[in-house]
Amino acid sequence: MFSGKPMKPTFKCYLPPAQNDVKNNIEPPVKLEPKFLPGEIIVNEVNFVRKCIVGTDSSQSDLWGRLICTNFKVSFIPQEPPPKQKSQLSHLLLGQQDISLTCLDQVVTVNDTRGKKKVLGSNQKLKFNPMELILYCKDLRVIRFCFDEAGPESAKKVCLAIAHYSHPADLHLLFGFEYQGLRYHQSKGDLVNGSNPNGGIQTPMFDRPSDWDREIKRTGASEWRVCSINEKYVVSESLPEYVVVPVSLTDQELKQLSPLFNDGRVPLWCWNHRNGSALVRMAGQTEPLAQRKTELKIFTAITRSHPQRREVTFTDLDRNLPNIQEIQGAFVKARQICTLDPFEESEERWLSSMENSRWLEYVRMFLKVSAETVYNLDGKNVSVVLLEEEDRDLNCVVSSLVQLMLDPHYRSLNGFQSLVQKEWVMAGHRFLDRCNHLKKNDNKESPLFTLFLDCVWQLTNQYPAAFEFTEAYLTVLSDSMWIPLFSTFLFNSSKQCTQLLQDFAKSKAIPPGETHTAIFPPVWKWSQQFSARDQTLFNNPMYVGKGAACVQNGEVKTFQRTKKAFSSTVRISSTSQRNGVKGDEETLQRRGSLGLKAEFSPVKDESPSERFFRDWFSRPADQQGVLIPYVLPSHVVLWKLFFLRWVPEACIPHGGPATVYHKVSQLVDEIETLQNKLRQYKGPSPHSTPGPRPGGPPSDQRRMYFKASSPDDPPTSPNVLNSSFPFNPVGNLCRRGVPGTPISKFLNGAKTWLSTETLANDTF
């Protein structure tokens, strides 16, 4: 009775719990109850389920409880409340033990007697009674439940229910439609264009001409105009209703040109440099015989928009970057290595496996092509056209990265969200297909947006003071793709969104005049998911304004590069064509070498692009100016928070970037508190904004997550800080690693081991 094994749920005690507790003068334990959203219903459930916490033979840390499948999520309700985790991101729509059905990648049942595994799909039958259920999630979690004490029929039914409801037959069957219909009528008028009408910065949706007009004025694109030829989507089903085109092209000319492009996608303006050069994205053409004539007309119009009438350069991304299937294959391999395979005996073997997945190689390739485009726009002062056959995948990644490198506005939180809205959502990226929300066609699935976020993280890792947002924000944004309650990541195009929401509004008796953001709000209203305090985790304490020094790892740095580290430059080969004709520069190889020169070129052999990058890297980086990434293998590293946050073996207690984030946040909070007190003491100056009310801002309105400690507090870090912060790996399936694995060296910053051939090709 008092053995070391944990007590399993049984009926050995026949007295009701209340009588036992009264007899022993003990208060009954708090019974956890499931929390449901409006419209959420229980589909099936099973009691006496064991959730595996650790991957050892002992089950001392496992949780016993109730497994529930609703029309929105899979929820595990422990018998006893687990220890409350302080300083951990708390989701308002999903509990710590919840998984949205859209987040499920595979539902696998295991017959323990034979070890037989079966991947369940919709409307499938299960011939054996499952002893285990393993859920593989798209956010890289792996959750395992055991039915040791559960009824076999109940266990089978809940497994089939989870498989069935995670494979919806149609988009409108996703829970978000039911939820948002009820939410609209319960909180009518609370949301306007992604924000509260009472105030706050709004993220532009680019679904109206005024949003595009503001962007034209902000970038100084005086030779470009907003065009409405696609109203009601009469020209292209995948473009937004309003696009920006050269002033010299009339609406009639654009209507004549549109059938010559795939899906009628006329060239789409993205951004304008202050020197007059423009970034444009373009789809492939349907009429090869008329291709040269069509390109000449388009390029002439773009040339006329340049104040110096510079000729146009275009880059064929289909020829120089991996396709969506290759990107998907690389991600699957990287996910397998990080979340499923046991750690190898040596650090070198594990890192070699990561290198062989090619995921980091593809990240480098996208950064490299984007950096070359920056050179054309900023260094050569020429307009660039990004060419992709369908203009809905690779162009989204590269155009966004180029604007991030060139325009500091997009490195702010609101600016970054507007960039995603403009270059991904409104430009027609197929989120429904690429995320495979309906699990109908695996061939169309590809993590393009995840690749983009990884590239953005590489930039934030190399220039930590240049971005207002944190890697926690990027990770949360990635996770939001698998919550079907927001319109941002649900649809393939603006037209599909409009049509479905119009039908949805009619079925829910919503007035026809309501905007899409009021009917089905975007993800940018973060108060839907997180409290005000948790949203402060998105704020980067190292973010600085123009001309300020940067605080990195607790030291003030100006990013002055030493001669030893930066005496040479990265050769970035040209992948561009000038007005349709290839230049003399060497093109980017699709495989093998990424075009990095082995030794520094003498000045007489130095190309203009090499000179541009050499000059840029020889100067201190302006955090509010142009940013160019380092693309050597030692600089492009694994995004550990994203790939390893759920792996308990990889979690470093009291370590990782969170410890630096904690200290710097406290310093920034202390500085801001002192500034507020100084303003209160001196009073507002005639040219300054009004100061805060006496007493300073309330604690919950501070910008930093970690508050400044008082002088009497001991200078220690919170016990919850680890390399997975602000996420919690407890509850994810562990794997038995090989004893003595030196993986911690890698987690602490060891560089990737490279083959001799790679080193020969990819060095300075």
C-alpha positions in Angstrom: 0.0 0.0 0.0 2.9 2.4 0.7 5.2 1.1 -2.2 7.2 3.5 -4.3 4.8 3.2 -7.2 2.2 6.0 -7.6 -1.4 5.3 -6.8 -3.4 4.6 -9.9 -7.1 5.6 -10.0 -9.1 2.8 -8.5 -12.3 2.2 -6.6 -10.7 0.6 -3.5 -12.0 3.4 -1.3 -15.7 3.1 -1.2 -16.4 6.1 1.0 -17.4 9.3 -0.9 -14.5 11.8 -1.0 -16.6 14.4 1.1 -17.0 11.9 3.9 -13.3 11.0 3.9 -12.4 14.6 4.1 -14.8 15.4 6.8 -13.6 12.5 8.9 -10.0 13.5 8.6 -10.7 17.3 8.7 -9.1 17.7 5.3 -10.4 20.1 2.7 -11.3 18.2 -0.5 -8.9 18.9 -3.4 -9.8 21.4 -6.1 -11.4 19.5 -8.9 -10.3 20.7 -12.3 -13.0 21.3 -14.8 -12.6 21.8 -18.6 -13.0 25.3 -19.9 -14.9 25.7 -23.1 -15.2 28.6 -25.6 -18.6 29.7 -26.9 -19.9 27.0 -29.3 -17.5 24.4 -28.1 -19.0 21.0 -27.3 -17.6 17.7 -26.0 -17.6 15.1 -28.8 -16.1 12.2 -26.8 -14.1 11.5 -23.6 -12.5 8.8 -21.6 -11.5 8.7 -17.9 -8.5 7.1 -16.1 -6.0 8.1 -18.9 -2.3 8.4 -18.1 -0.4 11.2 -19.8 3.3 10.2 -20.1 5.6 12.9 -18.8 9.0 11.3 -18.9 10.5 8.7 -21.2 11.8 6.3 -18.5 10.5 3.0 -17.2 9.2 4.8 -14.1 5.8 6.5 -14.2 6.3 8.6 -11.1 5.9 11.9 -12.9 3.0 10.8 -15.2 -0.3 12.5 -14.9 -3.7 10.7 -14.5 -6.8 12.3 -15.7 -9.6 12.7 -18.3 -9.0 12.9 -22.0 -11.6 15.0 -23.9 -12.2 15.6 -27.6 -14.2 18.7 -28.5 -15.0 20.2 -31.8 -12.0 22.6 -31.2 -9.3 20.8 -29.3 -8.0 17.8 -27.5 -8.0 18.5 -23.8 -6.4 16.6 -20.9 -7.9 17.3 -17.4 -5.5 16.1 -14.6 -7.0 14.6 -11.5 -4.9 16.9 -9.4 -3.9 20.4 -10.4 -0.2 20.3 -11.6 2.2 22.9 -10.0 1.4 26.3 -11.4 4.3 27.5 -13.6 5.2 31.1 -12.9 6.5 33.4 -15.6 5.2 31.1 -18.3 3.2 32.2 -21.4 -0.5 31.6 -20.6 -2.9 31.2 -23.5 -6.4 32.6 -23.0 -8.0 30.3 -25.6 -6.0 27.1 -24.9 -5.0 25.6 -21.6 -1.5 24.2 -20.8 -2.8 20.6 -21.5 -4.8 21.6 -24.7 -4.0 21.0 -28.4 -6.2 22.5 -31.1 -7.4 19.9 -33.6 -5.9 22.0 -36.5 -2.4 21.6 -34.8 -2.5 17.8 -35.1 -0.3 16.4 -37.8 -0.7 12.7 -37.2 -2.9 10.7 -34.8 -1.3 7.3 -34.1 -2.7 4.5 -32.0 -0.6 1.6 -30.6 -1.7 -1.9 -29.7 0.6 -2.7 -26.8 0.2 -6.5 -27.1 1.6 -6.6 -30.6 3.2 -3.2 -30.9 1.1 -2.5 -33.9 0.8 1.2 -34.9 -1.9 2.7 -37.0 -2.1 6.3 -38.3 -5.8 7.3 -38.1 -7.5 9.4 -40.7 -11.1 10.6 -41.0 -13.9 8.0 -41.0 -11.4 5.1 -40.4 -12.1 1.9 -38.4 -9.9 0.6 -35.7 -9.8 -3.2 -35.4 -7.8 -3.4 -32.1 -8.3 -1.7 -28.7 -5.6 1.0 -28.5 -3.3 0.9 -25.5 -1.6 4.1 -26.4 -2.4 7.3 -28.3 0.5 9.4 -29.7 -0.3 12.9 -31.1 2.3 14.4 -33.4 1.7 18.2 -33.6 2.5 20.8 -36.2 4.2 23.0 -33.5 6.6 20.1 -33.0 5.1 18.7 -29.8 4.8 15.0 -29.3 2.1 13.9 -26.7 1.6 10.4 -25.5 -1.4 9.0 -23.6 -1.8 5.5 -22.2 -5.1 3.7 -21.6 -3.8 1.2 -18.9 -6.9 1.6 -16.7 -9.3 3.1 -19.2 -12.2 1.2 -20.8 -11.1 -0.2 -24.1 -14.3 0.8 -26.0 -14.1 4.4 -24.6 -10.4 4.6 -25.5 -11.2 3.5 -29.1 -14.1 5.9 -29.5 -12.0 8.9 -28.3 -9.2 8.0 -30.6 -11.5 7.8 -33.6 -13.2 11.1 -32.6 -9.9 12.9 -32.5 -8.9 11.5 -35.9 -12.2 12.4 -37.4 -12.5 15.9 -36.1 -8.9 16.8 -37.0 -9.7 16.0 -40.7 -12.6 18.4 -41.5 -14.3 17.8 -44.8 -14.6 21.5 -45.6 -13.2 24.8 -44.4 -16.4 26.1 -43.0 -16.5 23.1 -40.6 -13.5 24.5 -38.7 -14.5 25.6 -35.2 -13.5 29.2 -35.9 -16.6 29.8 -37.9 -18.9 28.6 -35.1 -16.9 30.5 -32.5 -16.7 33.8 -34.3 -20.4 33.8 -35.1 -21.2 33.6 -31.4 -18.5 36.0 -30.4 -19.7 38.6 -32.9 -23.2 38.8 -31.4 -21.8 38.7 -27.8 -19.2 41.4 -28.3 -20.5 43.4 -31.2 -18.5 46.5 -32.0 -15.4 45.6 -29.9 -13.2 45.0 -32.9 -12.5 47.5 -35.6 -9.8 46.8 -38.2 -7.9 44.6 -35.8 -7.9 46.9 -32.9 -10.2 48.4 -30.3 -12.1 51.5 -31.5 -11.2 53.2 -28.2 -7.6 53.6 -29.2 -4.3 51.7 -29.9 -2.2 51.3 -33.0 -4.0 49.5 -35.8 -2.4 47.1 -38.2 -3.4 48.1 -41.7 -5.3 45.3 -43.5 -4.5 46.6 -47.1 -8.1 45.8 -48.1 -8.9 49.5 -48.9 -7.2 52.1 -51.1 -6.4 54.4 -48.1 -4.0 51.8 -46.7 -2.1 51.6 -50.0 -2.1 55.4 -50.3 -0.4 55.8 -46.9 2.2 53.2 -47.9 2.9 55.1 -51.1 3.3 58.4 -49.2 5.4 56.8 -46.5 7.9 55.4 -49.0 7.9 58.4 -51.3 6.7 56.4 -54.4 5.3 59.5 -56.2 5.3 57.7 -59.6 3.1 54.9 -58.5 -0.7 54.9 -57.9 -3.5 52.8 -56.4 -5.4 50.9 -59.1 -8.9 49.4 -58.6 -9.2 47.3 -61.8 -9.5 44.2 -59.6 -12.5 45.3 -57.6 -14.9 42.3 -57.2 -11.8 40.2 -58.3 -12.7 40.5 -62.0 -9.1 40.5 -63.2 -7.4 38.1 -60.8 -8.8 35.8 -58.1 -5.6 35.7 -56.1 -4.7 39.4 -56.0 -6.2 41.9 -53.6 -8.9 44.3 -54.9 -6.5 47.2 -54.9 -2.9 47.1 -56.2 -0.2 49.7 -56.8 1.0 50.2 -60.4 3.1 52.7 -62.3 1.5 56.0 -63.1 2.4 55.6 -66.7 0.2 52.5 -67.1 -3.5 53.1 -67.7 -6.2 50.9 -66.3 -7.1 49.9 -69.9 -3.5 48.8 -70.6 -3.4 46.8 -67.4 -6.6 45.0 -68.3 -5.1 44.1 -71.7 -1.9 42.8 -70.1 -3.5 40.8 -67.2 -4.6 37.7 -69.3 -0.9 37.3 -70.3 0.1 36.5 -66.7 -0.7 33.5 -64.6 -4.1 33.9 -62.9 -4.2 37.4 -64.3 -1.6 38.6 -61.7 -0.3 41.9 -63.1 3.0 42.9 -61.6 2.6 44.0 -58.0 4.4 46.9 -56.4 6.0 46.1 -53.0 8.1 49.0 -51.8 10.1 52.1 -52.9 13.6 53.1 -51.9 14.2 56.7 -51.1 16.5 56.8 -54.1 13.6 56.1 -56.4 14.2 52.4 -57.1 11.2 50.1 -56.7 10.7 46.5 -55.6 8.2 44.7 -57.8 7.0 41.1 -57.8 5.7 39.4 -61.0 4.1 36.1 -62.0 5.1 34.0 -65.0 3.5 34.6 -68.4 1.0 32.4 -70.2 1.9 33.4 -73.7 5.6 32.7 -74.5 5.3 34.3 -78.0 4.2 37.6 -76.4 6.6 37.4 -73.4 9.3 39.8 -74.7 6.8 42.4 -75.8 4.9 42.2 -72.5 8.1 42.4 -70.4 9.3 45.4 -72.4 6.0 47.3 -71.7 6.2 46.5 -68.0 9.9 47.3 -67.6 9.5 50.5 -69.6 6.7 51.6 -67.2 8.9 50.7 -64.1 11.8 52.6 -65.7 9.7 55.7 -66.1 8.8 55.6 -62.4 12.5 55.9 -61.5 13.6 59.6 -61.2 16.8 58.8 -63.1 15.1 56.4 -65.6 17.4 53.5 -64.5 16.9 50.2 -66.3 15.2 47.3 -64.5 16.9 44.2 -63.1 14.9 41.1 -62.5 15.6 37.9 -60.5 14.2 34.5 -61.4 13.6 32.9 -58.0 12.4 29.6 -59.5 15.8 29.0 -60.9 17.8 30.1 -57.9 15.9 28.8 -54.9 14.5 25.4 -53.8 10.9 24.6 -54.7 8.2 24.0 -52.2 8.6 20.2 -52.1 12.3 20.5 -51.4 11.6 23.0 -48.5 9.0 20.6 -47.1 11.4 17.7 -47.3 14.1 19.6 -45.5 11.7 20.7 -42.7 10.4 17.2 -42.2 14.0 15.9 -41.8 14.9 18.7 -39.4 11.7 18.1 -37.4 12.5 14.4 -37.2 16.0 15.1 -35.9 14.9 17.6 -33.3 11.8 16.0 -31.9 11.8 12.3 -32.7 15.2 10.7 -33.1 17.2 10.0 -30.0 20.3 12.1 -29.5 23.3 10.4 -31.1 26.4 9.3 -29.2 28.4 12.3 -30.4 27.7 16.0 -30.9 29.3 15.9 -34.3 26.9 13.2 -35.6 23.8 15.1 -34.4 25.0 18.3 -36.0 25.9 16.6 -39.2 22.4 15.2 -39.4 21.1 18.7 -39.0 23.3 19.9 -41.8 22.3 17.0 -44.1 18.6 18.0 -43.6 19.5 21.1 -45.7 17.1 23.3 -43.8 19.8 25.7 -42.7 21.2 25.7 -46.2 17.9 26.8 -47.6 17.7 29.5 -44.9 21.1 30.7 -46.1 20.0 30.7 -49.7 17.0 32.9 -49.1 19.0 35.3 -47.0 21.7 35.4 -49.7 19.3 36.1 -52.6 17.6 38.8 -50.5 20.9 40.4 -49.7 21.7 40.6 -53.4 18.4 42.3 -54.1 19.3 44.8 -51.4 22.5 45.5 -53.3 20.6 46.1 -56.5 18.1 48.5 -54.8 20.5 50.3 -52.5 23.9 49.9 -54.0 23.1 50.0 -57.8 20.0 52.2 -57.5 18.0 50.1 -59.9 14.5 48.7 -59.6 14.2 45.0 -59.1 11.4 42.6 -60.4 11.2 39.3 -58.5 9.9 36.7 -60.9 8.2 33.5 -59.8 5.9 31.4 -61.9 2.8 31.8 -59.6 4.1 34.7 -57.5 2.6 33.3 -54.3 5.4 31.4 -52.5 9.0 32.3 -53.0 8.2 35.9 -53.8 6.5 36.3 -50.5 9.6 35.2 -48.6 12.2 37.3 -50.6 10.1 40.5 -50.9 9.5 40.5 -47.2 13.1 39.9 -46.3 14.3 42.6 -48.6 12.0 45.1 -47.0 13.1 44.1 -43.5 16.7 44.6 -44.5 16.1 48.0 -46.0 13.2 49.6 -44.1 13.4 50.0 -40.3 9.7 50.6 -40.2 9.1 46.9 -40.8 11.3 46.0 -37.8 8.8 47.6 -35.4 6.1 45.3 -34.1 3.2 47.0 -36.0 5.3 47.5 -39.1 6.2 43.8 -39.2 2.6 42.8 -38.9 1.7 45.2 -41.7 4.5 43.6 -43.8 3.0 40.1 -43.3 -0.5 41.4 -44.1 0.7 43.1 -47.3 3.2 40.6 -48.7 1.6 37.3 -47.6 -2.1 37.6 -46.8 -3.2 40.1 -49.4 -0.7 39.0 -52.0 -2.4 35.6 -52.0 -0.1 33.1 -50.3 -1.9 29.8 -50.1 -2.1 29.5 -46.3 -4.9 26.9 -46.5 -2.9 24.6 -48.8 0.6 25.3 -47.5 -0.5 24.7 -43.9 -2.7 21.8 -45.0 -5.5 22.7 -42.6 -7.9 20.3 -44.2 -5.2 17.5 -44.6 -6.4 16.8 -48.1 -3.3 17.2 -50.2 0.1 16.6 -48.6 1.9 17.5 -51.9 0.8 21.2 -51.5 2.0 21.4 -47.9 5.1 23.5 -47.4 6.4 25.6 -44.5 7.1 28.8 -46.4 6.0 31.0 -43.6 8.0 29.1 -41.1 11.0 29.4 -43.3 10.4 33.2 -43.5 10.2 33.4 -39.7 13.4 31.4 -39.3 15.1 33.9 -41.7 13.7 36.8 -39.6 15.0 35.2 -36.5 18.5 34.9 -38.1 18.4 38.7 -38.6 17.3 39.3 -35.0 20.0 37.0 -33.8 22.7 38.9 -35.7 21.3 42.4 -35.0 19.5 42.1 -31.7 19.0 45.8 -31.2 17.4 46.5 -34.6 14.0 44.8 -34.0 11.3 45.8 -31.6 9.9 42.3 -31.3 11.5 39.2 -29.7 11.9 35.5 -30.8 9.1 34.7 -28.4 6.8 36.8 -30.6 8.0 35.0 -33.8 7.4 31.7 -32.1 3.9 32.7 -31.0 3.1 34.0 -34.4 4.1 30.6 -35.9 1.9 28.8 -33.3 -1.0 31.0 -34.3 -1.1 29.3 -37.7 -2.6 26.3 -36.0 -5.4 28.1 -34.1 -8.4 28.3 -36.5 -10.0 31.3 -34.8 -8.4 34.0 -36.9 -8.7 34.9 -40.6 -5.0 35.6 -41.2 -3.8 32.1 -41.8 -6.9 30.3 -42.9 -7.4 31.2 -46.6 -5.7 30.9 -49.9 -6.6 34.4 -51.2 -8.4 37.5 -50.4 -11.3 36.5 -52.7 -11.7 33.1 -51.0 -11.8 34.9 -47.6 -14.4 37.4 -48.9 -16.7 34.8 -50.4 -16.6 32.4 -47.4 -17.1 35.3 -44.9 -20.0 36.6 -46.9 -21.7 33.2 -46.8 -20.8 32.9 -43.1 -22.3 36.3 -42.3 -25.6 35.3 -43.9 -25.8 32.1 -42.0 -25.1 33.8 -38.7 -27.5 36.8 -39.4 -24.6 39.3 -39.4 -25.5 42.6 -41.2 -24.0 42.8 -44.7 -22.2 46.1 -44.1 -19.8 44.6 -41.4 -16.1 44.5 -42.3 -14.2 41.2 -42.4 -12.1 42.1 -39.4 -15.3 42.6 -37.3 -16.8 39.2 -38.5 -13.6 37.1 -38.4 -10.8 39.1 -36.8 -7.1 38.8 -37.7 -4.5 37.4 -35.5 -3.0 40.9 -34.9 -5.4 41.5 -32.0 -3.2 39.8 -29.5 -5.5 40.5 -26.5 -7.6 37.6 -27.9 -4.9 35.2 -27.0 -2.8 36.8 -24.2 -3.0 39.0 -21.3 -1.5 42.5 -21.3 1.4 41.3 -19.2 2.1 38.3 -21.4 2.1 40.5 -24.4 5.1 42.4 -22.9 7.1 39.3 -23.7 6.9 40.5 -27.3 8.9 43.7 -26.5 12.6 43.6 -27.1 14.4 45.4 -24.3 17.5 45.9 -26.5 15.5 47.7 -29.3 17.1 51.1 -29.8 16.3 54.2 -31.9 18.5 55.8 -34.5 22.0 56.6 -33.4 21.8 54.9 -30.0 24.2 52.3 -28.7 23.2 48.7 -28.5 23.1 46.7 -25.4 24.1 43.1 -26.2 24.7 40.4 -23.6 24.9 43.1 -21.0 27.5 45.2 -22.8 27.2 48.4 -24.7 28.4 47.8 -28.3 28.5 49.9 -31.4 29.0 47.0 -33.7 32.5 48.2 -34.9 33.9 45.3 -36.8 37.5 44.3 -36.3 39.9 43.8 -39.2 40.5 40.2 -38.3 36.8 39.3 -38.3 35.6 41.4 -41.2 38.6 42.1 -43.4 37.1 40.1 -46.2 33.7 40.1 -47.8 31.1 37.7 -48.9 30.9 37.2 -52.7 27.2 37.2 -53.5 26.9 36.1 -57.1 24.4 37.8 -59.3 21.1 35.9 -60.0 19.6 38.8 -61.8 18.9 39.7 -65.4 19.0 43.2 -66.7 15.9 44.0 -68.8 15.6 40.3 -69.6 19.3 39.7 -70.4 21.8 38.0 -68.0 24.7 40.0 -66.8 28.3 39.0 -67.0 28.4 38.1 -63.3 28.4 34.5 -62.3 24.9 33.1 -61.4 24.1 31.5 -58.1 24.5 27.8 -58.2 21.4 25.9 -57.1 23.4 23.3 -55.1 26.8 22.9 -53.5 28.6 26.2 -53.1 26.6 29.2 -52.2 29.0 31.5 -54.0 31.2 32.5 -51.0 34.7 33.5 -52.1 37.6 31.6 -50.5 39.9 34.6 -50.2 39.6 38.3 -50.3 39.8 39.6 -53.8 42.4 42.2 -54.8 40.8 45.6 -55.6 41.5 45.2 -59.3 39.4 42.0 -59.5 36.7 43.2 -57.1 33.2 43.4 -58.6 30.8 46.2 -57.7 28.8 43.9 -55.5 31.9 42.8 -53.6 32.9 46.4 -53.1 29.4 47.2 -51.8 29.4 44.4 -49.2 33.0 45.0 -48.2 32.3 48.7 -47.6 29.2 47.9 -45.7 30.8 45.4 -43.4 33.7 47.7 -42.7 31.5 50.2 -41.1 29.5 50.1 -37.8 26.0 48.8 -38.5 23.2 51.4 -38.2 20.4 49.6 -36.4 17.9 51.9 -38.0 19.5 51.7 -41.5 20.2 49.0 -44.0 21.0 45.5 -42.5 22.8 42.8 -44.4 23.0 39.3 -42.9 26.0 37.1 -42.6 25.5 34.0 -44.7 28.4 31.8 -43.7 27.5 28.4 -42.1 28.8 29.5 -38.8 26.5 32.5 -38.8 23.3 30.8 -39.8 22.4 28.6 -36.8 19.5 26.5 -35.6 16.5 28.4 -34.2 16.7 26.6 -30.8 13.6 28.1 -29.2 11.4 27.0 -32.1 12.9 23.6 -32.8 13.9 22.5 -29.3 11.5 24.2 -26.9 9.4 21.0 -26.3 12.4 18.7 -25.9 13.0 18.2 -22.1 16.4 16.7 -22.7 17.5 19.8 -24.5 16.2 22.2 -21.9 18.9 24.0 -20.0 17.8 25.1 -16.5 18.8 28.6 -15.6 20.4 29.0 -19.0 19.7 30.1 -22.5 18.9 33.5 -23.9 16.1 33.9 -21.3 18.7 34.7 -18.6 20.0 37.6 -20.6 16.5 38.8 -21.5 15.6 38.7 -17.8 18.5 40.9 -16.7 18.3 43.4 -19.6 14.5 43.7 -19.1 15.0 44.6 -15.4 17.6 47.2 -16.4 15.3 48.8 -19.0 12.4 48.8 -16.6 14.5 50.4 -13.9 15.7 53.1 -16.4 12.1 53.8 -17.5 10.9 54.0 -13.9 13.6 56.5 -13.1 12.8 58.6 -16.2 9.1 58.7 -15.1 10.1 59.9 -11.7 12.4 62.6 -13.2 9.5 63.8 -15.3 7.3 64.0 -12.3 10.0 65.9 -10.4 10.8 68.4 -13.1 7.4 68.6 -14.7 6.7 68.3 -18.4 8.8 70.5 -20.7 7.0 72.8 -23.2 8.1 70.6 -26.1 7.6 67.2 -24.5 4.6 64.9 -24.3 2.6 65.0 -21.0 4.2 62.8 -18.3 2.4 60.0 -16.5 0.1 60.5 -13.6 1.7 60.9 -10.1 3.0 57.6 -8.8 4.1 56.3 -12.2 2.4 53.9 -14.5 0.6 50.9 -12.9 2.7 47.8 -12.7 0.6 46.0 -15.3 1.2 48.8 -17.9 4.9 48.6 -17.9 6.6 47.7 -21.1 8.9 45.0 -19.8 7.8 41.6 -18.6 10.4 41.4 -15.8 10.2 44.4 -13.4 13.2 46.0 -11.8 14.0 44.5 -8.4 14.3 46.6 -5.3 17.8 47.0 -3.7 16.8 44.7 -0.9 16.0 41.8 -3.3 18.7 39.2 -3.8 20.2 39.3 -7.4 19.0 35.9 -8.4 17.2 34.7 -11.5 13.7 33.2 -11.3 13.7 29.5 -11.0 11.5 29.1 -14.0 14.1 30.5 -16.4 15.4 28.0 -18.9 16.3 27.7 -22.5 12.6 26.9 -23.4 11.3 30.1 -21.7 8.5 31.3 -22.0 7.3 27.8 -23.0 7.2 24.7 -20.8 8.6 21.4 -22.2 7.0 19.3 -19.3 4.3 17.1 -20.8 6.0 16.5 -24.1 7.2 13.0 -24.9 10.8 12.5 -23.8 13.2 10.2 -25.6 15.9 8.2 -24.0 19.1 9.8 -25.0 22.4 8.0 -25.0 24.2 8.6 -21.6 27.0 11.1 -21.9 25.7 12.8 -25.0 27.6 16.2 -25.2 24.5 17.8 -26.8 24.7 20.6 -24.2 27.8 21.9 -25.9 25.8 22.5 -29.0 22.9 24.1 -27.0 25.4 26.4 -25.4 26.6 27.7 -28.7 28.9 25.2 -30.4 29.2 25.7 -34.1 28.0 23.4 -36.8 30.5 20.9 -38.0 31.0 21.0 -41.7 32.3 18.6 -44.3 35.7 19.3 -46.0 33.9 20.0 -49.2 31.5 22.5 -47.7 34.3 24.3 -45.9 36.2 24.5 -49.2 33.3 26.1 -51.0 31.8 28.2 -48.2 34.5 30.2 -46.6 35.8 33.7 -46.8 
